[in-house]
Amino acid sequence: MTTIDVTHDMNATSWVESAQGSDFPIQNLPWGVCSTNGIVVAIGDKAVVLRKAINSEKLQLADEVSNALLQDSLNEFMSLGHEIWTLVRHSLFTFLSGEPCPEVLCDIDSLTLVLPATIGDYTDFYAARNHATNVGKMFRPDGDPLMPNYLHLPVGYHGRASSVVVSGTDITRPHGQLKPDDSAPIFAPCKLLDYELEFGAFIGTGNAMGTRVTIDNAMEHIFGVVILNDWSARDIQKWEYQPLGPFNAKNFATTISPWVVTTDALAPFRTSGPPRLESDPEVLEYLKPVTDDVLDVQCTVTLSSATMRNDGIEALQLSKTTLANLTWSFAQMLTHHTSTGCPMNSGDLIGSGTISGGEDKDTRGCLLEITWRGTEPISMPDGTARRFLQDGDELTMHAWCESEVASRIGFGTCSGVILSAT
């Protein structure tokens, strides 16, 4: 069970001076992977290179753990289980708050960060009621905005693991089959390119085929969380999605932030999700949460055009919301996903679905909602307007947790620049 312990002490400090007040204080210790140095842990504007720390013998770990941390991805370490993750977190906390050992550090800015794990499978959910309601109102204005199953189970679809990329990777505008108005379908570059503000949960320990992960221990299987941008081609999606759901509209790119913030670090920020309405159906027993398992993570989305960046104009904030708006938690998503006996593996990724806050435009998680299908364009600081993303646009997501009883911790950023179709 993930609990609050000494590693969450608000008064704890590190000998890495830049850690205090940063996204990555000693209370955070997120994990990443560098192209040249392997596994690293962020602390302030530095990173602990695990290979150096282990070889220095200043960080004492069991051989099995050390061997896992000498790899070029987090999969083997994540597969060791929650007890080991917590043990290593405590060891790193002690190491970084004890005798200085700067020789095991490198500057984060000098690193080329890559995907933190080899992602075998990626599943994206649709877990925020506010987003689902808004989309339903747009596309089914005369009917119930929510489909009959929505309040009974976490709706999801299988995504494309091969196109998950790390923050900073350019995104090429996709081609696809479009059907403008009543015309015949055409093959052309997407015109309605959008983003979706989401979070992704990395599976640490999986389950054998034919077995289930239960709601009472689902969070023990989740290693940590990243920011996730589910890039979406709305015009491709509109034509293709019936009856089996999205396909090419989603398969061309998904961006994640490079640092995995662990469920241990997030323990002080667990909360309950939005209250269900009296008219809502009761959740079936296998999905009933036994503890607070929604995460209160604050997040913003900013947009800048190429002109704005060239002229030094600050990016425009499109929205601010919180992961606590999820109707279904990651624990419920994982429980439902495995309820058939579907096996999950270390490194599998689960997306939350678009996170929106409700009626206010500045809490919505995608341009489809913010511009209401493009009918209410956004005015940009450079004098242009946006209904959907244009070539040269840079979309950046920031996320952090803060409260009066826990130190602020951050996720870093998740960004990408749109390139013209090729």
C-alpha positions as CSV (number, residue, x, y, z in Angstrom):
1,M,0.0,0.0,0.0
2,T,1.4,3.4,-1.0
3,T,1.7,5.5,2.2
4,I,3.0,8.9,3.3
5,D,6.3,8.5,5.0
6,V,9.6,10.3,5.8
7,T,10.3,10.8,2.1
8,H,7.4,13.2,1.9
9,D,8.7,15.4,4.8
10,M,8.1,19.0,3.7
11,N,11.2,20.1,5.7
12,A,13.6,17.6,4.0
13,T,16.2,19.1,1.8
14,S,19.0,17.8,-0.5
15,W,22.6,18.7,-0.9
16,V,21.7,19.4,-4.6
17,E,20.9,23.1,-4.0
18,S,18.7,23.6,-7.0
19,A,16.2,20.9,-5.8
20,Q,14.6,23.2,-3.3
21,G,11.6,25.0,-4.8
22,S,12.0,23.2,-8.2
23,D,9.7,20.7,-10.0
24,F,12.0,18.0,-8.8
25,P,12.7,18.4,-5.1
26,I,13.8,15.5,-2.9
27,Q,10.2,14.7,-2.2
28,N,9.6,13.8,-5.9
29,L,12.5,11.8,-7.4
30,P,11.0,11.0,-10.8
31,W,12.6,8.4,-13.1
32,G,13.8,8.9,-16.7
33,V,16.1,7.3,-19.3
34,C,18.9,9.1,-21.1
35,S,20.2,8.0,-24.5
36,T,23.8,7.8,-23.3
37,N,23.7,7.3,-19.5
38,G,20.8,4.9,-19.1
39,I,18.4,5.3,-16.1
40,V,18.4,8.6,-14.3
41,V,16.5,10.3,-11.4
42,A,15.8,14.0,-11.5
43,I,16.7,16.2,-8.6
44,G,16.5,20.0,-9.1
45,D,18.2,20.9,-12.4
46,K,20.5,17.8,-12.1
47,A,20.0,14.1,-12.6
48,V,21.5,11.2,-10.7
49,V,23.0,8.8,-13.1
50,L,22.2,5.4,-11.6
51,R,25.2,3.7,-13.2
52,K,27.6,6.1,-11.6
53,A,25.8,6.0,-8.2
54,I,25.9,2.2,-8.2
55,N,29.5,2.0,-9.3
56,S,30.6,4.5,-6.7
57,E,29.2,2.2,-4.0
58,K,27.7,5.2,-2.3
59,L,24.2,3.8,-3.2
60,Q,24.0,0.4,-1.7
61,L,21.3,-1.9,-3.3
62,A,20.7,-5.6,-3.7
63,D,22.3,-7.2,-6.8
64,E,19.0,-7.8,-8.5
65,V,18.0,-4.2,-8.1
66,S,21.4,-2.9,-9.2
67,N,21.3,-5.0,-12.3
68,A,17.8,-3.7,-13.2
69,L,19.0,-0.1,-12.8
70,L,22.0,-0.7,-15.1
71,Q,19.6,-1.3,-18.0
72,D,18.6,1.1,-20.8
73,S,14.9,1.1,-19.9
74,L,12.8,1.0,-16.7
75,N,11.0,-2.2,-17.6
76,E,13.1,-4.6,-15.5
77,F,13.1,-2.3,-12.5
78,M,9.4,-1.7,-12.7
79,S,8.7,-5.4,-12.9
80,L,10.4,-5.9,-9.4
81,G,7.3,-4.6,-7.7
82,H,6.1,-1.9,-5.3
83,E,8.1,-3.0,-2.3
84,I,11.3,-2.6,-4.2
85,W,10.3,0.7,-5.7
86,T,9.7,2.1,-2.2
87,L,12.9,0.6,-0.9
88,V,14.9,2.3,-3.7
89,R,13.0,5.6,-3.2
90,H,14.1,5.5,0.5
91,S,17.7,4.7,-0.5
92,L,17.8,7.6,-3.0
93,F,16.2,9.9,-0.4
94,T,18.9,9.0,2.1
95,F,21.7,9.3,-0.5
96,L,20.5,12.8,-1.7
97,S,20.0,14.2,1.8
98,G,23.3,12.8,3.2
99,E,27.0,13.3,2.3
100,P,27.4,15.2,-1.0
101,C,28.4,13.1,-4.0
102,P,28.3,15.5,-7.0
103,E,30.4,13.1,-9.2
104,V,27.2,11.0,-9.8
105,L,25.3,13.9,-11.2
106,C,24.9,15.5,-14.6
107,D,23.0,18.6,-15.8
108,I,19.4,17.7,-17.0
109,D,19.8,20.2,-19.8
110,S,22.7,18.2,-21.2
111,L,20.7,15.0,-21.4
112,T,18.9,13.6,-24.4
113,L,15.9,11.9,-22.8
114,V,14.2,9.0,-24.5
115,L,11.1,7.0,-23.7
116,P,11.4,5.8,-20.1
117,A,10.2,2.3,-20.9
118,T,9.7,-0.1,-23.8
119,I,5.9,0.2,-24.3
120,G,4.4,-3.1,-25.3
121,D,0.8,-2.1,-25.3
122,Y,-1.0,1.2,-25.0
123,T,-4.7,1.6,-24.1
124,D,-6.5,4.9,-24.0
125,F,-9.6,5.5,-21.9
126,Y,-12.4,8.1,-22.0
127,A,-12.6,8.6,-18.3
128,A,-13.6,12.3,-17.7
129,R,-17.4,12.8,-17.7
130,N,-17.1,16.5,-18.4
131,H,-15.3,15.8,-21.7
132,A,-17.6,13.0,-22.7
133,T,-20.6,15.2,-22.0
134,N,-19.3,18.1,-24.0
135,V,-18.5,15.8,-27.0
136,G,-21.9,14.1,-26.7
137,K,-23.6,17.5,-26.8
138,M,-21.8,18.4,-30.0
139,F,-22.4,15.2,-31.9
140,R,-25.7,14.1,-30.4
141,P,-27.5,17.4,-29.7
142,D,-30.9,15.9,-29.6
143,G,-30.0,12.9,-27.4
144,D,-28.4,11.9,-24.2
145,P,-24.8,13.2,-24.4
146,L,-23.5,10.1,-22.6
147,M,-23.8,6.6,-24.0
148,P,-25.8,4.1,-21.9
149,N,-22.6,2.3,-20.8
150,Y,-20.6,5.3,-19.8
151,L,-21.5,5.5,-16.1
152,H,-21.2,1.7,-15.7
153,L,-17.6,1.1,-16.9
154,P,-14.5,2.9,-18.0
155,V,-14.7,3.1,-21.8
156,G,-11.5,2.6,-23.7
157,Y,-9.8,1.5,-26.9
158,H,-6.5,0.0,-27.9
159,G,-4.0,2.6,-29.1
160,R,-0.8,2.3,-31.0
161,A,2.4,1.8,-28.9
162,S,4.7,2.2,-31.9
163,S,3.8,5.9,-32.3
164,V,4.2,6.9,-28.6
165,V,7.1,9.5,-28.6
166,V,8.9,11.5,-26.0
167,S,8.3,15.2,-25.4
168,G,10.1,17.5,-27.8
169,T,9.5,15.2,-30.8
170,D,8.1,17.1,-33.8
171,I,4.6,15.9,-35.0
172,T,4.0,15.7,-38.7
173,R,0.5,16.6,-39.8
174,P,-1.1,13.3,-40.9
175,H,-2.8,12.4,-44.2
176,G,-6.1,10.6,-44.1
177,Q,-9.4,9.8,-45.7
178,L,-11.8,12.8,-45.1
179,K,-15.4,13.4,-46.1
180,P,-16.2,17.1,-46.3
181,D,-19.9,17.8,-46.0
182,D,-21.9,15.8,-48.5
183,S,-19.0,15.3,-50.9
184,A,-17.3,12.0,-51.8
185,P,-14.4,11.0,-49.5
186,I,-11.0,12.3,-50.4
187,F,-7.4,11.5,-49.3
188,A,-5.7,14.7,-48.1
189,P,-3.8,16.2,-45.2
190,C,-5.8,16.6,-41.9
191,K,-7.3,20.1,-41.5
192,L,-8.7,19.7,-38.0
193,L,-5.6,18.7,-36.0
194,D,-6.1,18.8,-32.2
195,Y,-4.5,17.9,-29.0
196,E,-5.9,16.1,-25.9
197,L,-4.7,16.8,-22.4
198,E,-4.3,13.5,-20.7
199,F,-2.1,11.6,-18.2
200,G,-0.6,8.2,-18.7
201,A,0.0,5.5,-16.1
202,F,2.9,3.1,-16.6
203,I,2.2,-0.5,-15.4
204,G,5.0,-1.8,-13.2
205,T,3.9,-5.3,-12.4
206,G,1.5,-7.1,-14.6
207,N,-0.8,-10.1,-14.2
208,A,-0.8,-13.6,-15.8
209,M,-3.2,-14.3,-18.6
210,G,-6.5,-15.6,-17.1
211,T,-6.0,-13.7,-13.8
212,R,-7.4,-10.4,-12.7
213,V,-6.1,-7.3,-10.9
214,T,-8.5,-6.4,-8.2
215,I,-9.5,-2.9,-7.2
216,D,-8.0,-3.2,-3.7
217,N,-4.5,-3.6,-5.0
218,A,-4.6,-2.1,-8.5
219,M,-2.5,0.9,-7.5
220,E,0.2,-1.4,-6.3
221,H,0.6,-2.5,-10.0
222,I,1.1,1.1,-11.2
223,F,4.6,2.4,-11.1
224,G,4.0,6.0,-12.0
225,V,2.4,8.7,-14.1
226,V,3.4,11.0,-17.0
227,I,1.7,13.8,-18.9
228,L,0.2,12.5,-22.2
229,N,-0.9,14.3,-25.3
230,D,-3.2,12.2,-27.5
231,W,-2.9,14.1,-30.8
232,S,-6.1,13.7,-32.7
233,A,-7.1,14.3,-36.3
234,R,-10.8,15.3,-35.9
235,D,-11.8,15.2,-39.6
236,I,-10.3,11.8,-40.0
237,Q,-12.0,10.7,-36.8
238,K,-15.4,12.0,-37.8
239,W,-15.5,9.8,-41.0
240,E,-13.9,6.6,-39.7
241,Y,-15.0,6.2,-36.1
242,Q,-18.3,4.4,-36.6
243,P,-18.8,1.6,-35.7
244,L,-15.5,0.5,-34.1
245,G,-14.1,3.8,-32.7
246,P,-11.0,5.8,-33.6
247,F,-8.2,4.3,-35.7
248,N,-6.0,6.4,-38.0
249,A,-7.3,9.6,-36.3
250,K,-5.2,8.6,-33.3
251,N,-2.5,6.2,-34.4
252,F,0.0,8.7,-35.9
253,A,1.4,10.2,-32.6
254,T,1.0,10.2,-28.9
255,T,3.5,12.3,-26.8
256,I,4.5,11.7,-23.2
257,S,6.6,13.6,-20.8
258,P,10.0,12.0,-20.1
259,W,9.9,11.9,-16.3
260,V,7.8,9.2,-14.6
261,V,6.4,10.6,-11.2
262,T,6.0,7.5,-9.0
263,T,2.8,6.6,-7.2
264,D,4.9,6.8,-4.0
265,A,5.7,10.4,-4.7
266,L,2.0,11.1,-5.4
267,A,0.7,9.6,-2.2
268,P,0.0,12.9,-0.5
269,F,-2.1,14.0,-3.5
270,R,-4.6,11.1,-3.7
271,T,-8.2,12.2,-3.4
272,S,-11.7,11.1,-4.3
273,G,-13.1,11.8,-7.7
274,P,-16.1,14.0,-8.6
275,P,-19.2,12.9,-6.7
276,R,-21.7,10.8,-8.7
277,L,-25.2,12.2,-9.1
278,E,-28.2,10.7,-7.3
279,S,-29.6,9.6,-10.6
280,D,-26.4,7.8,-11.6
281,P,-26.4,4.0,-11.5
282,E,-24.4,2.3,-8.7
283,V,-21.0,1.1,-9.7
284,L,-20.6,-2.7,-9.8
285,E,-18.8,-4.2,-6.8
286,Y,-15.6,-5.1,-8.7
287,L,-15.1,-1.4,-9.6
288,K,-16.0,0.2,-6.2
289,P,-12.9,2.0,-4.9
290,V,-11.8,1.0,-1.4
291,T,-9.7,4.1,-0.9
292,D,-9.0,7.5,-2.5
293,D,-7.3,6.6,-5.7
294,V,-7.8,9.7,-7.9
295,L,-4.8,12.0,-8.2
296,D,-5.0,15.7,-7.7
297,V,-2.6,16.9,-10.3
298,Q,-2.8,20.5,-11.7
299,C,-2.2,21.0,-15.4
300,T,-2.0,23.8,-17.9
301,V,-1.9,23.9,-21.7
302,T,-0.1,26.7,-23.7
303,L,0.0,27.4,-27.4
304,S,2.5,29.4,-29.4
305,S,2.8,30.0,-33.1
306,A,6.1,30.1,-35.0
307,T,5.6,33.9,-35.3
308,M,5.2,34.3,-31.6
309,R,8.3,32.3,-30.8
310,N,10.3,34.2,-33.4
311,D,9.1,37.6,-31.9
312,G,9.6,36.5,-28.3
313,I,5.8,36.6,-27.5
314,E,4.8,34.6,-24.5
315,A,2.7,31.5,-25.2
316,L,-1.0,31.7,-24.8
317,Q,-2.5,29.7,-21.9
318,L,-5.5,27.7,-23.4
319,S,-6.7,26.0,-20.2
320,K,-6.0,24.9,-16.7
321,T,-7.6,21.9,-15.1
322,T,-6.9,19.0,-12.7
323,L,-6.6,15.2,-13.0
324,A,-9.0,15.0,-10.1
325,N,-11.8,15.6,-12.7
326,L,-11.6,12.0,-13.8
327,T,-14.8,10.1,-13.3
328,W,-12.9,6.8,-13.4
329,S,-9.5,6.4,-11.7
330,F,-6.4,4.6,-13.0
331,A,-7.1,1.9,-10.5
332,Q,-10.6,1.4,-11.9
333,M,-9.3,1.5,-15.5
334,L,-6.7,-1.2,-14.7
335,T,-9.2,-3.3,-12.8
336,H,-11.7,-3.2,-15.7
337,H,-9.0,-3.8,-18.3
338,T,-7.9,-7.1,-16.6
339,S,-11.4,-8.2,-15.6
340,T,-11.5,-10.6,-18.5
341,G,-8.2,-12.1,-17.6
342,C,-6.3,-9.8,-20.1
343,P,-2.6,-9.9,-19.2
344,M,-0.7,-6.6,-18.6
345,N,3.0,-6.4,-18.8
346,S,5.7,-4.1,-17.3
347,G,5.9,-1.0,-19.4
348,D,2.3,-1.1,-20.7
349,L,0.8,2.4,-20.8
350,I,-2.8,3.4,-19.9
351,G,-4.1,6.8,-21.0
352,S,-6.7,8.7,-19.0
353,G,-8.7,10.2,-21.8
354,T,-9.1,14.0,-22.2
355,I,-9.4,15.9,-18.9
356,S,-11.9,18.7,-18.8
357,G,-13.3,20.7,-16.0
358,G,-16.8,21.5,-17.1
359,E,-18.6,24.5,-18.5
360,D,-15.8,27.0,-18.4
361,K,-13.8,27.2,-21.6
362,D,-10.5,27.7,-19.7
363,T,-10.9,24.3,-18.1
364,R,-11.4,22.2,-21.2
365,G,-8.8,19.8,-22.4
366,C,-8.8,20.1,-26.2
367,L,-9.5,22.6,-29.0
368,L,-12.6,20.6,-30.1
369,E,-14.2,21.7,-26.8
370,I,-12.6,25.1,-26.4
371,T,-13.6,26.3,-29.9
372,W,-16.8,24.1,-29.8
373,R,-16.1,22.3,-33.0
374,G,-14.4,25.3,-34.5
375,T,-17.4,27.7,-34.2
376,E,-15.7,29.8,-31.5
377,P,-12.1,30.6,-32.6
378,I,-9.4,31.6,-30.2
379,S,-7.6,34.9,-30.7
380,M,-3.8,34.5,-30.6
381,P,-1.4,37.2,-29.4
382,D,0.1,37.5,-32.9
383,G,-3.2,38.6,-34.4
384,T,-4.2,35.2,-35.9
385,A,-7.0,32.9,-34.9
386,R,-7.2,29.2,-34.1
387,R,-9.9,26.8,-34.5
388,F,-7.5,23.9,-34.7
389,L,-3.7,23.5,-34.7
390,Q,-1.7,25.1,-37.6
391,D,1.7,24.1,-39.0
392,G,4.4,25.6,-36.8
393,D,2.3,25.7,-33.6
394,E,3.9,24.4,-30.4
395,L,1.6,22.9,-27.9
396,T,3.0,22.5,-24.3
397,M,1.5,20.9,-21.3
398,H,2.7,21.5,-17.7
399,A,1.7,19.6,-14.6
400,W,2.4,19.7,-10.9
401,C,0.9,18.8,-7.5
402,E,0.7,21.2,-4.5
403,S,-1.1,21.3,-1.2
404,E,-0.7,22.9,2.3
405,V,0.5,19.6,3.8
406,A,2.9,18.4,1.1
407,S,5.8,19.8,-0.9
408,R,5.1,20.9,-4.5
409,I,6.3,18.4,-7.0
410,G,6.3,18.7,-10.8
411,F,6.1,16.5,-13.9
412,G,8.1,18.8,-16.2
413,T,6.6,19.5,-19.6
414,C,5.1,17.6,-22.6
415,S,5.5,19.4,-25.9
416,G,5.5,19.1,-29.6
417,V,5.7,21.3,-32.7
418,I,3.4,20.7,-35.7
419,L,5.2,20.1,-39.0
420,S,3.5,20.4,-42.4
421,A,2.2,17.2,-44.0
422,T,4.7,15.4,-46.3
